[in-house]
Amino acid sequence: MDQGKNTTEFYDRLKKQLEEDTTWPSPYLFKFIVPASLEKIAEIEAIFDGTDAEIATRDSSKGTYSSISIKVTMESPDDVVKKYLEVSNVEGVISL
């Protein structure tokens, strides 16, 4: 299966849905799961530096994963997709 094609289709669908359902600029809630590592969390937080992001992290019950919720004002659906793509470069991250 071509992972790149599926990823592109996913982001195309997300962008279309955001264009139809939301007035921009608008607050947007990103949710990610990463292996529990301060370094991984810091990498994701750095992607949102310079924004009005409210970032909350929570460790899983066994402490092997951390969930990260980021509420931030985004200017457009393109900006949302761009952030998802930037975060996808962090090893082990899962976007929800």
PDB file of N, CA, C and O in Angstrom:
ATOM      1  N   MET A   1       0.842  -1.186   0.000  1.00  0.00           N
ATOM      2  CA  MET A   1       0.000   0.000   0.000  1.00  0.00           C
ATOM      3  C   MET A   1       0.888   1.251   0.000  1.00  0.00           C
ATOM      4  O   MET A   1       1.917   1.294   0.676  1.00  0.00           O
ATOM      5  N   ASP A   2       0.486   2.242  -0.749  1.00  0.00           N
ATOM      6  CA  ASP A   2       1.251   3.489  -0.855  1.00  0.00           C
ATOM      7  C   ASP A   2       0.859   4.426   0.285  1.00  0.00           C
ATOM      8  O   ASP A   2      -0.171   5.097   0.217  1.00  0.00           O
ATOM      9  N   GLN A   3       1.679   4.468   1.326  1.00  0.00           N
ATOM     10  CA  GLN A   3       1.403   5.287   2.507  1.00  0.00           C
ATOM     11  C   GLN A   3       1.322   6.768   2.161  1.00  0.00           C
ATOM     12  O   GLN A   3       0.486   7.488   2.706  1.00  0.00           O
ATOM     13  N   GLY A   4       2.184   7.227   1.260  1.00  0.00           N
ATOM     14  CA  GLY A   4       2.191   8.636   0.888  1.00  0.00           C
ATOM     15  C   GLY A   4       0.877   9.083   0.267  1.00  0.00           C
ATOM     16  O   GLY A   4       0.386  10.175   0.552  1.00  0.00           O
ATOM     17  N   LYS A   5       0.308   8.229  -0.586  1.00  0.00           N
ATOM     18  CA  LYS A   5      -0.967   8.552  -1.239  1.00  0.00           C
ATOM     19  C   LYS A   5      -2.085   8.651  -0.200  1.00  0.00           C
ATOM     20  O   LYS A   5      -2.894   9.578  -0.242  1.00  0.00           O
ATOM     21  N   ASN A   6      -2.130   7.688   0.741  1.00  0.00           N
ATOM     22  CA  ASN A   6      -3.149   7.728   1.788  1.00  0.00           C
ATOM     23  C   ASN A   6      -3.016   8.975   2.644  1.00  0.00           C
ATOM     24  O   ASN A   6      -4.016   9.598   3.001  1.00  0.00           O
ATOM     25  N   THR A   7      -1.787   9.341   2.972  1.00  0.00           N
ATOM     26  CA  THR A   7      -1.533  10.525   3.784  1.00  0.00           C
ATOM     27  C   THR A   7      -2.006  11.777   3.052  1.00  0.00           C
ATOM     28  O   THR A   7      -2.644  12.644   3.649  1.00  0.00           O
ATOM     29  N   THR A   8      -1.696  11.872   1.772  1.00  0.00           N
ATOM     30  CA  THR A   8      -2.126  13.022   0.974  1.00  0.00           C
ATOM     31  C   THR A   8      -3.646  13.100   0.928  1.00  0.00           C
ATOM     32  O   THR A   8      -4.215  14.179   1.088  1.00  0.00           O
ATOM     33  N   GLU A   9      -4.304  11.973   0.714  1.00  0.00           N
ATOM     34  CA  GLU A   9      -5.767  11.957   0.674  1.00  0.00           C
ATOM     35  C   GLU A   9      -6.351  12.384   2.013  1.00  0.00           C
ATOM     36  O   GLU A   9      -7.329  13.131   2.054  1.00  0.00           O
ATOM     37  N   PHE A  10      -5.756  11.916   3.113  1.00  0.00           N
ATOM     38  CA  PHE A  10      -6.229  12.286   4.439  1.00  0.00           C
ATOM     39  C   PHE A  10      -6.166  13.803   4.623  1.00  0.00           C
ATOM     40  O   PHE A  10      -7.137  14.417   5.065  1.00  0.00           O
ATOM     41  N   TYR A  11      -5.029  14.404   4.285  1.00  0.00           N
ATOM     42  CA  TYR A  11      -4.872  15.849   4.482  1.00  0.00           C
ATOM     43  C   TYR A  11      -5.751  16.637   3.526  1.00  0.00           C
ATOM     44  O   TYR A  11      -6.238  17.710   3.881  1.00  0.00           O
ATOM     45  N   ASP A  12      -5.963  16.125   2.316  1.00  0.00           N
ATOM     46  CA  ASP A  12      -6.877  16.792   1.378  1.00  0.00           C
ATOM     47  C   ASP A  12      -8.300  16.800   1.936  1.00  0.00           C
ATOM     48  O   ASP A  12      -9.002  17.808   1.855  1.00  0.00           O
ATOM     49  N   ARG A  13      -8.721  15.655   2.507  1.00  0.00           N
ATOM     50  CA  ARG A  13     -10.071  15.571   3.094  1.00  0.00           C
ATOM     51  C   ARG A  13     -10.192  16.500   4.298  1.00  0.00           C
ATOM     52  O   ARG A  13     -11.193  17.199   4.454  1.00  0.00           O
ATOM     53  N   LEU A  14      -9.157  16.500   5.154  1.00  0.00           N
ATOM     54  CA  LEU A  14      -9.164  17.358   6.339  1.00  0.00           C
ATOM     55  C   LEU A  14      -9.266  18.823   5.924  1.00  0.00           C
ATOM     56  O   LEU A  14     -10.072  19.574   6.475  1.00  0.00           O
ATOM     57  N   LYS A  15      -8.458  19.222   4.965  1.00  0.00           N
ATOM     58  CA  LYS A  15      -8.459  20.614   4.509  1.00  0.00           C
ATOM     59  C   LYS A  15      -9.839  21.006   3.976  1.00  0.00           C
ATOM     60  O   LYS A  15     -10.339  22.086   4.288  1.00  0.00           O
ATOM     61  N   LYS A  16     -10.451  20.139   3.179  1.00  0.00           N
ATOM     62  CA  LYS A  16     -11.773  20.424   2.612  1.00  0.00           C
ATOM     63  C   LYS A  16     -12.820  20.559   3.720  1.00  0.00           C
ATOM     64  O   LYS A  16     -13.654  21.464   3.696  1.00  0.00           O
ATOM     65  N   GLN A  17     -12.761  19.641   4.694  1.00  0.00           N
ATOM     66  CA  GLN A  17     -13.703  19.690   5.806  1.00  0.00           C
ATOM     67  C   GLN A  17     -13.527  20.977   6.605  1.00  0.00           C
ATOM     68  O   GLN A  17     -14.515  21.611   6.978  1.00  0.00           O
ATOM     69  N   LEU A  18     -12.285  21.369   6.873  1.00  0.00           N
ATOM     70  CA  LEU A  18     -12.031  22.596   7.622  1.00  0.00           C
ATOM     71  C   LEU A  18     -12.501  23.829   6.861  1.00  0.00           C
ATOM     72  O   LEU A  18     -12.999  24.781   7.462  1.00  0.00           O
ATOM     73  N   GLU A  19     -12.344  23.812   5.545  1.00  0.00           N
ATOM     74  CA  GLU A  19     -12.803  24.948   4.730  1.00  0.00           C
ATOM     75  C   GLU A  19     -14.313  25.085   4.798  1.00  0.00           C
ATOM     76  O   GLU A  19     -14.842  26.196   4.819  1.00  0.00           O
ATOM     77  N   GLU A  20     -15.012  23.943   4.833  1.00  0.00           N
ATOM     78  CA  GLU A  20     -16.473  23.974   4.820  1.00  0.00           C
ATOM     79  C   GLU A  20     -17.067  24.266   6.188  1.00  0.00           C
ATOM     80  O   GLU A  20     -18.115  24.906   6.279  1.00  0.00           O
ATOM     81  N   ASP A  21     -16.412  23.807   7.265  1.00  0.00           N
ATOM     82  CA  ASP A  21     -17.023  23.827   8.591  1.00  0.00           C
ATOM     83  C   ASP A  21     -16.576  24.975   9.496  1.00  0.00           C
ATOM     84  O   ASP A  21     -17.183  25.201  10.544  1.00  0.00           O
ATOM     85  N   THR A  22     -15.535  25.696   9.113  1.00  0.00           N
ATOM     86  CA  THR A  22     -14.920  26.631  10.051  1.00  0.00           C
ATOM     87  C   THR A  22     -14.677  27.986   9.404  1.00  0.00           C
ATOM     88  O   THR A  22     -14.319  28.078   8.230  1.00  0.00           O
ATOM     89  N   THR A  23     -14.878  29.032  10.195  1.00  0.00           N
ATOM     90  CA  THR A  23     -14.526  30.387   9.766  1.00  0.00           C
ATOM     91  C   THR A  23     -13.128  30.679  10.276  1.00  0.00           C
ATOM     92  O   THR A  23     -12.840  30.474  11.456  1.00  0.00           O
ATOM     93  N   TRP A  24     -12.258  31.155   9.397  1.00  0.00           N
ATOM     94  CA  TRP A  24     -10.846  31.364   9.744  1.00  0.00           C
ATOM     95  C   TRP A  24     -10.524  32.824   9.889  1.00  0.00           C
ATOM     96  O   TRP A  24     -11.150  33.639   9.211  1.00  0.00           O
ATOM     97  N   PRO A  25      -9.562  33.218  10.752  1.00  0.00           N
ATOM     98  CA  PRO A  25      -8.803  32.396  11.702  1.00  0.00           C
ATOM     99  C   PRO A  25      -9.706  31.817  12.788  1.00  0.00           C
ATOM    100  O   PRO A  25     -10.760  32.371  13.098  1.00  0.00           O
ATOM    101  N   SER A  26      -9.275  30.695  13.357  1.00  0.00           N
ATOM    102  CA  SER A  26     -10.095  29.982  14.329  1.00  0.00           C
ATOM    103  C   SER A  26      -9.215  29.166  15.276  1.00  0.00           C
ATOM    104  O   SER A  26      -8.123  28.738  14.900  1.00  0.00           O
ATOM    105  N   PRO A  27      -9.698  28.948  16.524  1.00  0.00           N
ATOM    106  CA  PRO A  27      -8.972  28.044  17.408  1.00  0.00           C
ATOM    107  C   PRO A  27      -9.056  26.625  16.854  1.00  0.00           C
ATOM    108  O   PRO A  27     -10.079  26.233  16.291  1.00  0.00           O
ATOM    109  N   TYR A  28      -8.000  25.870  17.011  1.00  0.00           N
ATOM    110  CA  TYR A  28      -7.980  24.482  16.549  1.00  0.00           C
ATOM    111  C   TYR A  28      -7.307  23.638  17.621  1.00  0.00           C
ATOM    112  O   TYR A  28      -6.319  24.061  18.222  1.00  0.00           O
ATOM    113  N   LEU A  29      -7.841  22.444  17.859  1.00  0.00           N
ATOM    114  CA  LEU A  29      -7.278  21.554  18.870  1.00  0.00           C
ATOM    115  C   LEU A  29      -6.554  20.395  18.188  1.00  0.00           C
ATOM    116  O   LEU A  29      -7.169  19.544  17.547  1.00  0.00           O
ATOM    117  N   PHE A  30      -5.243  20.388  18.344  1.00  0.00           N
ATOM    118  CA  PHE A  30      -4.418  19.279  17.863  1.00  0.00           C
ATOM    119  C   PHE A  30      -4.266  18.284  19.007  1.00  0.00           C
ATOM    120  O   PHE A  30      -4.131  18.678  20.165  1.00  0.00           O
ATOM    121  N   LYS A  31      -4.289  16.990  18.679  1.00  0.00           N
ATOM    122  CA  LYS A  31      -4.032  15.962  19.691  1.00  0.00           C
ATOM    123  C   LYS A  31      -3.030  14.974  19.128  1.00  0.00           C
ATOM    124  O   LYS A  31      -3.164  14.503  17.999  1.00  0.00           O
ATOM    125  N   PHE A  32      -2.031  14.671  19.927  1.00  0.00           N
ATOM    126  CA  PHE A  32      -0.979  13.748  19.517  1.00  0.00           C
ATOM    127  C   PHE A  32      -0.669  12.789  20.658  1.00  0.00           C
ATOM    128  O   PHE A  32      -0.880  13.102  21.830  1.00  0.00           O
ATOM    129  N   ILE A  33      -0.168  11.625  20.293  1.00  0.00           N
ATOM    130  CA  ILE A  33       0.374  10.685  21.267  1.00  0.00           C
ATOM    131  C   ILE A  33       1.818  10.418  20.851  1.00  0.00           C
ATOM    132  O   ILE A  33       2.105  10.170  19.680  1.00  0.00           O
ATOM    133  N   VAL A  34       2.728  10.474  21.838  1.00  0.00           N
ATOM    134  CA  VAL A  34       4.149  10.204  21.570  1.00  0.00           C
ATOM    135  C   VAL A  34       4.672   9.258  22.641  1.00  0.00           C
ATOM    136  O   VAL A  34       4.134   9.204  23.747  1.00  0.00           O
ATOM    137  N   PRO A  35       5.725   8.511  22.309  1.00  0.00           N
ATOM    138  CA  PRO A  35       6.385   7.744  23.369  1.00  0.00           C
ATOM    139  C   PRO A  35       6.813   8.720  24.471  1.00  0.00           C
ATOM    140  O   PRO A  35       7.323   9.804  24.189  1.00  0.00           O
ATOM    141  N   ALA A  36       6.601   8.321  25.721  1.00  0.00           N
ATOM    142  CA  ALA A  36       6.912   9.214  26.850  1.00  0.00           C
ATOM    143  C   ALA A  36       8.385   9.602  26.809  1.00  0.00           C
ATOM    144  O   ALA A  36       9.265   8.796  27.112  1.00  0.00           O
ATOM    145  N   SER A  37       8.632  10.832  26.434  1.00  0.00           N
ATOM    146  CA  SER A  37       9.999  11.332  26.333  1.00  0.00           C
ATOM    147  C   SER A  37       9.940  12.845  26.354  1.00  0.00           C
ATOM    148  O   SER A  37       9.275  13.456  25.518  1.00  0.00           O
ATOM    149  N   LEU A  38      10.627  13.448  27.297  1.00  0.00           N
ATOM    150  CA  LEU A  38      10.629  14.915  27.367  1.00  0.00           C
ATOM    151  C   LEU A  38      11.169  15.510  26.072  1.00  0.00           C
ATOM    152  O   LEU A  38      10.749  16.590  25.655  1.00  0.00           O
ATOM    153  N   GLU A  39      12.100  14.802  25.439  1.00  0.00           N
ATOM    154  CA  GLU A  39      12.681  15.280  24.188  1.00  0.00           C
ATOM    155  C   GLU A  39      11.624  15.343  23.076  1.00  0.00           C
ATOM    156  O   GLU A  39      11.559  16.322  22.331  1.00  0.00           O
ATOM    157  N   LYS A  40      10.797  14.294  22.969  1.00  0.00           N
ATOM    158  CA  LYS A  40       9.745  14.261  21.934  1.00  0.00           C
ATOM    159  C   LYS A  40       8.711  15.364  22.199  1.00  0.00           C
ATOM    160  O   LYS A  40       8.274  16.054  21.278  1.00  0.00           O
ATOM    161  N   ILE A  41       8.335  15.514  23.461  1.00  0.00           N
ATOM    162  CA  ILE A  41       7.364  16.556  23.816  1.00  0.00           C
ATOM    163  C   ILE A  41       7.941  17.925  23.484  1.00  0.00           C
ATOM    164  O   ILE A  41       7.238  18.780  22.945  1.00  0.00           O
ATOM    165  N   ALA A  42       9.208  18.138  23.799  1.00  0.00           N
ATOM    166  CA  ALA A  42       9.859  19.421  23.509  1.00  0.00           C
ATOM    167  C   ALA A  42       9.912  19.679  22.002  1.00  0.00           C
ATOM    168  O   ALA A  42       9.742  20.817  21.564  1.00  0.00           O
ATOM    169  N   GLU A  43      10.146  18.633  21.209  1.00  0.00           N
ATOM    170  CA  GLU A  43      10.175  18.799  19.749  1.00  0.00           C
ATOM    171  C   GLU A  43       8.825  19.300  19.247  1.00  0.00           C
ATOM    172  O   GLU A  43       8.761  20.200  18.410  1.00  0.00           O
ATOM    173  N   ILE A  44       7.744  18.706  19.766  1.00  0.00           N
ATOM    174  CA  ILE A  44       6.403  19.119  19.332  1.00  0.00           C
ATOM    175  C   ILE A  44       6.097  20.529  19.825  1.00  0.00           C
ATOM    176  O   ILE A  44       5.571  21.349  19.073  1.00  0.00           O
ATOM    177  N   GLU A  45       6.423  20.813  21.076  1.00  0.00           N
ATOM    178  CA  GLU A  45       6.178  22.159  21.614  1.00  0.00           C
ATOM    179  C   GLU A  45       6.925  23.210  20.800  1.00  0.00           C
ATOM    180  O   GLU A  45       6.406  24.304  20.579  1.00  0.00           O
ATOM    181  N   ALA A  46       8.136  22.891  20.353  1.00  0.00           N
ATOM    182  CA  ALA A  46       8.942  23.840  19.580  1.00  0.00           C
ATOM    183  C   ALA A  46       8.269  24.194  18.255  1.00  0.00           C
ATOM    184  O   ALA A  46       8.427  25.309  17.758  1.00  0.00           O
ATOM    185  N   ILE A  47       7.524  23.257  17.686  1.00  0.00           N
ATOM    186  CA  ILE A  47       6.822  23.510  16.415  1.00  0.00           C
ATOM    187  C   ILE A  47       5.770  24.601  16.593  1.00  0.00           C
ATOM    188  O   ILE A  47       5.418  25.295  15.639  1.00  0.00           O
ATOM    189  N   PHE A  48       5.267  24.748  17.826  1.00  0.00           N
ATOM    190  CA  PHE A  48       4.227  25.740  18.099  1.00  0.00           C
ATOM    191  C   PHE A  48       4.765  26.991  18.783  1.00  0.00           C
ATOM    192  O   PHE A  48       3.985  27.840  19.215  1.00  0.00           O
ATOM    193  N   ASP A  49       6.101  27.117  18.890  1.00  0.00           N
ATOM    194  CA  ASP A  49       6.707  28.328  19.438  1.00  0.00           C
ATOM    195  C   ASP A  49       6.254  29.539  18.637  1.00  0.00           C
ATOM    196  O   ASP A  49       6.082  29.459  17.421  1.00  0.00           O
ATOM    197  N   GLY A  50       6.065  30.644  19.312  1.00  0.00           N
ATOM    198  CA  GLY A  50       5.692  31.870  18.616  1.00  0.00           C
ATOM    199  C   GLY A  50       4.214  31.957  18.294  1.00  0.00           C
ATOM    200  O   GLY A  50       3.781  32.866  17.586  1.00  0.00           O
ATOM    201  N   THR A  51       3.423  31.001  18.819  1.00  0.00           N
ATOM    202  CA  THR A  51       1.967  31.045  18.619  1.00  0.00           C
ATOM    203  C   THR A  51       1.319  31.246  19.985  1.00  0.00           C
ATOM    204  O   THR A  51       2.004  31.314  21.005  1.00  0.00           O
ATOM    205  N   ASP A  52      -0.011  31.340  19.992  1.00  0.00           N
ATOM    206  CA  ASP A  52      -0.731  31.497  21.259  1.00  0.00           C
ATOM    207  C   ASP A  52      -1.132  30.135  21.834  1.00  0.00           C
ATOM    208  O   ASP A  52      -2.119  30.034  22.563  1.00  0.00           O
ATOM    209  N   ALA A  53      -0.371  29.098  21.508  1.00  0.00           N
ATOM    210  CA  ALA A  53      -0.729  27.728  21.870  1.00  0.00           C
ATOM    211  C   ALA A  53      -0.840  27.509  23.376  1.00  0.00           C
ATOM    212  O   ALA A  53       0.014  27.934  24.155  1.00  0.00           O
ATOM    213  N   GLU A  54      -1.940  26.819  23.762  1.00  0.00           N
ATOM    214  CA  GLU A  54      -2.097  26.308  25.115  1.00  0.00           C
ATOM    215  C   GLU A  54      -1.790  24.822  25.010  1.00  0.00           C
ATOM    216  O   GLU A  54      -2.495  24.090  24.314  1.00  0.00           O
ATOM    217  N   ILE A  55      -0.746  24.371  25.693  1.00  0.00           N
ATOM    218  CA  ILE A  55      -0.287  22.992  25.553  1.00  0.00           C
ATOM    219  C   ILE A  55      -0.484  22.253  26.870  1.00  0.00           C
ATOM    220  O   ILE A  55      -0.056  22.713  27.929  1.00  0.00           O
ATOM    221  N   ALA A  56      -1.143  21.094  26.783  1.00  0.00           N
ATOM    222  CA  ALA A  56      -1.336  20.241  27.956  1.00  0.00           C
ATOM    223  C   ALA A  56      -0.799  18.850  27.632  1.00  0.00           C
ATOM    224  O   ALA A  56      -1.046  18.320  26.549  1.00  0.00           O
ATOM    225  N   THR A  57      -0.072  18.268  28.566  1.00  0.00           N
ATOM    226  CA  THR A  57       0.431  16.904  28.365  1.00  0.00           C
ATOM    227  C   THR A  57      -0.049  16.029  29.512  1.00  0.00           C
ATOM    228  O   THR A  57      -0.247  16.485  30.638  1.00  0.00           O
ATOM    229  N   ARG A  58      -0.230  14.753  29.183  1.00  0.00           N
ATOM    230  CA  ARG A  58      -0.642  13.792  30.206  1.00  0.00           C
ATOM    231  C   ARG A  58       0.009  12.457  29.892  1.00  0.00           C
ATOM    232  O   ARG A  58      -0.015  12.004  28.747  1.00  0.00           O
ATOM    233  N   ASP A  59       0.584  11.834  30.892  1.00  0.00           N
ATOM    234  CA  ASP A  59       1.207  10.530  30.705  1.00  0.00           C
ATOM    235  C   ASP A  59       0.159   9.430  30.796  1.00  0.00           C
ATOM    236  O   ASP A  59      -0.823   9.551  31.529  1.00  0.00           O
ATOM    237  N   SER A  60       0.379   8.351  30.040  1.00  0.00           N
ATOM    238  CA  SER A  60      -0.507   7.195  30.115  1.00  0.00           C
ATOM    239  C   SER A  60      -0.363   6.538  31.480  1.00  0.00           C
ATOM    240  O   SER A  60       0.580   6.825  32.217  1.00  0.00           O
ATOM    241  N   SER A  61      -1.301   5.656  31.815  1.00  0.00           N
ATOM    242  CA  SER A  61      -1.294   5.035  33.145  1.00  0.00           C
ATOM    243  C   SER A  61      -0.003   4.266  33.412  1.00  0.00           C
ATOM    244  O   SER A  61       0.469   4.234  34.549  1.00  0.00           O
ATOM    245  N   LYS A  62       0.569   3.652  32.392  1.00  0.00           N
ATOM    246  CA  LYS A  62       1.827   2.912  32.574  1.00  0.00           C
ATOM    247  C   LYS A  62       3.051   3.799  32.355  1.00  0.00           C
ATOM    248  O   LYS A  62       4.181   3.375  32.598  1.00  0.00           O
ATOM    249  N   GLY A  63       2.825   5.026  31.899  1.00  0.00           N
ATOM    250  CA  GLY A  63       3.929   5.955  31.708  1.00  0.00           C
ATOM    251  C   GLY A  63       4.746   5.716  30.453  1.00  0.00           C
ATOM    252  O   GLY A  63       5.844   6.256  30.319  1.00  0.00           O
ATOM    253  N   THR A  64       4.222   4.904  29.521  1.00  0.00           N
ATOM    254  CA  THR A  64       4.977   4.617  28.303  1.00  0.00           C
ATOM    255  C   THR A  64       4.682   5.616  27.191  1.00  0.00           C
ATOM    256  O   THR A  64       5.482   5.780  26.270  1.00  0.00           O
ATOM    257  N   TYR A  65       3.536   6.279  27.278  1.00  0.00           N
ATOM    258  CA  TYR A  65       3.162   7.264  26.267  1.00  0.00           C
ATOM    259  C   TYR A  65       2.718   8.552  26.937  1.00  0.00           C
ATOM    260  O   TYR A  65       2.319   8.556  28.102  1.00  0.00           O
ATOM    261  N   SER A  66       2.793   9.646  26.187  1.00  0.00           N
ATOM    262  CA  SER A  66       2.263  10.928  26.639  1.00  0.00           C
ATOM    263  C   SER A  66       1.279  11.425  25.594  1.00  0.00           C
ATOM    264  O   SER A  66       1.533  11.333  24.393  1.00  0.00           O
ATOM    265  N   SER A  67       0.156  11.952  26.060  1.00  0.00           N
ATOM    266  CA  SER A  67      -0.762  12.607  25.126  1.00  0.00           C
ATOM    267  C   SER A  67      -0.519  14.106  25.228  1.00  0.00           C
ATOM    268  O   SER A  67      -0.289  14.646  26.310  1.00  0.00           O
ATOM    269  N   ILE A  68      -0.574  14.752  24.095  1.00  0.00           N
ATOM    270  CA  ILE A  68      -0.340  16.192  24.030  1.00  0.00           C
ATOM    271  C   ILE A  68      -1.542  16.829  23.342  1.00  0.00           C
ATOM    272  O   ILE A  68      -1.880  16.474  22.213  1.00  0.00           O
ATOM    273  N   SER A  69      -2.175  17.756  24.016  1.00  0.00           N
ATOM    274  CA  SER A  69      -3.274  18.535  23.434  1.00  0.00           C
ATOM    275  C   SER A  69      -2.788  19.960  23.268  1.00  0.00           C
ATOM    276  O   SER A  69      -2.244  20.559  24.195  1.00  0.00           O
ATOM    277  N   ILE A  70      -2.992  20.493  22.076  1.00  0.00           N
ATOM    278  CA  ILE A  70      -2.518  21.841  21.775  1.00  0.00           C
ATOM    279  C   ILE A  70      -3.664  22.628  21.170  1.00  0.00           C
ATOM    280  O   ILE A  70      -4.120  22.332  20.066  1.00  0.00           O
ATOM    281  N   LYS A  71      -4.129  23.639  21.903  1.00  0.00           N
ATOM    282  CA  LYS A  71      -5.171  24.523  21.391  1.00  0.00           C
ATOM    283  C   LYS A  71      -4.497  25.803  20.935  1.00  0.00           C
ATOM    284  O   LYS A  71      -3.822  26.477  21.713  1.00  0.00           O
ATOM    285  N   VAL A  72      -4.685  26.127  19.672  1.00  0.00           N
ATOM    286  CA  VAL A  72      -3.960  27.255  19.101  1.00  0.00           C
ATOM    287  C   VAL A  72      -4.819  27.909  18.020  1.00  0.00           C
ATOM    288  O   VAL A  72      -5.578  27.227  17.331  1.00  0.00           O
ATOM    289  N   THR A  73      -4.701  29.211  17.874  1.00  0.00           N
ATOM    290  CA  THR A  73      -5.409  29.914  16.807  1.00  0.00           C
ATOM    291  C   THR A  73      -4.653  29.698  15.499  1.00  0.00           C
ATOM    292  O   THR A  73      -3.465  30.001  15.393  1.00  0.00           O
ATOM    293  N   MET A  74      -5.364  29.172  14.514  1.00  0.00           N
ATOM    294  CA  MET A  74      -4.772  28.930  13.205  1.00  0.00           C
ATOM    295  C   MET A  74      -5.412  29.880  12.195  1.00  0.00           C
ATOM    296  O   MET A  74      -6.589  30.224  12.305  1.00  0.00           O
ATOM    297  N   GLU A  75      -4.615  30.297  11.210  1.00  0.00           N
ATOM    298  CA  GLU A  75      -5.084  31.276  10.230  1.00  0.00           C
ATOM    299  C   GLU A  75      -5.923  30.662   9.110  1.00  0.00           C
ATOM    300  O   GLU A  75      -6.798  31.323   8.551  1.00  0.00           O
ATOM    301  N   SER A  76      -5.652  29.389   8.783  1.00  0.00           N
ATOM    302  CA  SER A  76      -6.336  28.773   7.638  1.00  0.00           C
ATOM    303  C   SER A  76      -6.198  27.257   7.708  1.00  0.00           C
ATOM    304  O   SER A  76      -5.370  26.743   8.460  1.00  0.00           O
ATOM    305  N   PRO A  77      -7.016  26.528   6.917  1.00  0.00           N
ATOM    306  CA  PRO A  77      -6.853  25.071   6.832  1.00  0.00           C
ATOM    307  C   PRO A  77      -5.458  24.679   6.358  1.00  0.00           C
ATOM    308  O   PRO A  77      -4.921  23.663   6.800  1.00  0.00           O
ATOM    309  N   ASP A  78      -4.862  25.469   5.466  1.00  0.00           N
ATOM    310  CA  ASP A  78      -3.500  25.174   5.005  1.00  0.00           C
ATOM    311  C   ASP A  78      -2.514  25.185   6.175  1.00  0.00           C
ATOM    312  O   ASP A  78      -1.610  24.352   6.240  1.00  0.00           O
ATOM    313  N   ASP A  79      -2.694  26.135   7.099  1.00  0.00           N
ATOM    314  CA  ASP A  79      -1.807  26.221   8.261  1.00  0.00           C
ATOM    315  C   ASP A  79      -1.973  25.009   9.180  1.00  0.00           C
ATOM    316  O   ASP A  79      -0.997  24.526   9.755  1.00  0.00           O
ATOM    317  N   VAL A  80      -3.224  24.512   9.322  1.00  0.00           N
ATOM    318  CA  VAL A  80      -3.477  23.323  10.138  1.00  0.00           C
ATOM    319  C   VAL A  80      -2.737  22.133   9.543  1.00  0.00           C
ATOM    320  O   VAL A  80      -2.033  21.417  10.255  1.00  0.00           O
ATOM    321  N   VAL A  81      -2.893  21.921   8.241  1.00  0.00           N
ATOM    322  CA  VAL A  81      -2.239  20.803   7.560  1.00  0.00           C
ATOM    323  C   VAL A  81      -0.716  20.927   7.677  1.00  0.00           C
ATOM    324  O   VAL A  81      -0.018  19.937   7.893  1.00  0.00           O
ATOM    325  N   LYS A  82      -0.216  22.153   7.530  1.00  0.00           N
ATOM    326  CA  LYS A  82       1.236  22.380   7.627  1.00  0.00           C
ATOM    327  C   LYS A  82       1.758  21.955   9.003  1.00  0.00           C
ATOM    328  O   LYS A  82       2.815  21.330   9.095  1.00  0.00           O
ATOM    329  N   LYS A  83       1.030  22.289  10.067  1.00  0.00           N
ATOM    330  CA  LYS A  83       1.456  21.907  11.416  1.00  0.00           C
ATOM    331  C   LYS A  83       1.438  20.386  11.576  1.00  0.00           C
ATOM    332  O   LYS A  83       2.365  19.809  12.145  1.00  0.00           O
ATOM    333  N   TYR A  84       0.380  19.737  11.072  1.00  0.00           N
ATOM    334  CA  TYR A  84       0.338  18.274  11.140  1.00  0.00           C
ATOM    335  C   TYR A  84       1.543  17.663  10.432  1.00  0.00           C
ATOM    336  O   TYR A  84       2.141  16.711  10.932  1.00  0.00           O
ATOM    337  N   LEU A  85       1.899  18.204   9.277  1.00  0.00           N
ATOM    338  CA  LEU A  85       3.034  17.676   8.531  1.00  0.00           C
ATOM    339  C   LEU A  85       4.344  17.895   9.286  1.00  0.00           C
ATOM    340  O   LEU A  85       5.210  17.020   9.299  1.00  0.00           O
ATOM    341  N   GLU A  86       4.490  19.061   9.913  1.00  0.00           N
ATOM    342  CA  GLU A  86       5.703  19.325  10.704  1.00  0.00           C
ATOM    343  C   GLU A  86       5.810  18.346  11.866  1.00  0.00           C
ATOM    344  O   GLU A  86       6.880  17.796  12.125  1.00  0.00           O
ATOM    345  N   VAL A  87       4.698  18.132  12.565  1.00  0.00           N
ATOM    346  CA  VAL A  87       4.718  17.237  13.725  1.00  0.00           C
ATOM    347  C   VAL A  87       4.943  15.790  13.280  1.00  0.00           C
ATOM    348  O   VAL A  87       5.539  15.006  14.019  1.00  0.00           O
ATOM    349  N   SER A  88       4.477  15.429  12.089  1.00  0.00           N
ATOM    350  CA  SER A  88       4.639  14.048  11.621  1.00  0.00           C
ATOM    351  C   SER A  88       6.110  13.672  11.442  1.00  0.00           C
ATOM    352  O   SER A  88       6.438  12.489  11.341  1.00  0.00           O
ATOM    353  N   ASN A  89       6.996  14.667  11.403  1.00  0.00           N
ATOM    354  CA  ASN A  89       8.434  14.386  11.308  1.00  0.00           C
ATOM    355  C   ASN A  89       9.054  13.969  12.635  1.00  0.00           C
ATOM    356  O   ASN A  89      10.194  13.506  12.666  1.00  0.00           O
ATOM    357  N   VAL A  90       8.311  14.129  13.739  1.00  0.00           N
ATOM    358  CA  VAL A  90       8.799  13.704  15.051  1.00  0.00           C
ATOM    359  C   VAL A  90       8.633  12.181  15.127  1.00  0.00           C
ATOM    360  O   VAL A  90       7.532  11.657  14.956  1.00  0.00           O
ATOM    361  N   GLU A  91       9.720  11.495  15.381  1.00  0.00           N
ATOM    362  CA  GLU A  91       9.691  10.032  15.378  1.00  0.00           C
ATOM    363  C   GLU A  91       8.727   9.485  16.434  1.00  0.00           C
ATOM    364  O   GLU A  91       8.776   9.885  17.597  1.00  0.00           O
ATOM    365  N   GLY A  92       7.856   8.571  16.016  1.00  0.00           N
ATOM    366  CA  GLY A  92       6.958   7.882  16.931  1.00  0.00           C
ATOM    367  C   GLY A  92       5.659   8.599  17.223  1.00  0.00           C
ATOM    368  O   GLY A  92       4.843   8.084  17.988  1.00  0.00           O
ATOM    369  N   VAL A  93       5.432   9.772  16.645  1.00  0.00           N
ATOM    370  CA  VAL A  93       4.218  10.525  16.947  1.00  0.00           C
ATOM    371  C   VAL A  93       3.013   9.923  16.219  1.00  0.00           C
ATOM    372  O   VAL A  93       3.116   9.458  15.084  1.00  0.00           O
ATOM    373  N   ILE A  94       1.864   9.950  16.914  1.00  0.00           N
ATOM    374  CA  ILE A  94       0.594   9.541  16.316  1.00  0.00           C
ATOM    375  C   ILE A  94      -0.332  10.749  16.412  1.00  0.00           C
ATOM    376  O   ILE A  94      -0.530  11.302  17.494  1.00  0.00           O
ATOM    377  N   SER A  95      -0.893  11.151  15.284  1.00  0.00           N
ATOM    378  CA  SER A  95      -1.847  12.264  15.261  1.00  0.00           C
ATOM    379  C   SER A  95      -3.257  11.709  15.444  1.00  0.00           C
ATOM    380  O   SER A  95      -3.631  10.713  14.825  1.00  0.00           O
ATOM    381  N   LEU A  96      -4.024  12.361  16.295  1.00  0.00           N
ATOM    382  CA  LEU A  96      -5.421  11.923  16.520  1.00  0.00           C
ATOM    383  C   LEU A  96      -6.388  12.894  15.895  1.00  0.00           C
ATOM    384  O   LEU A  96      -7.601  12.697  15.978  1.00  0.00           O
TER     385      LEU A  96
END
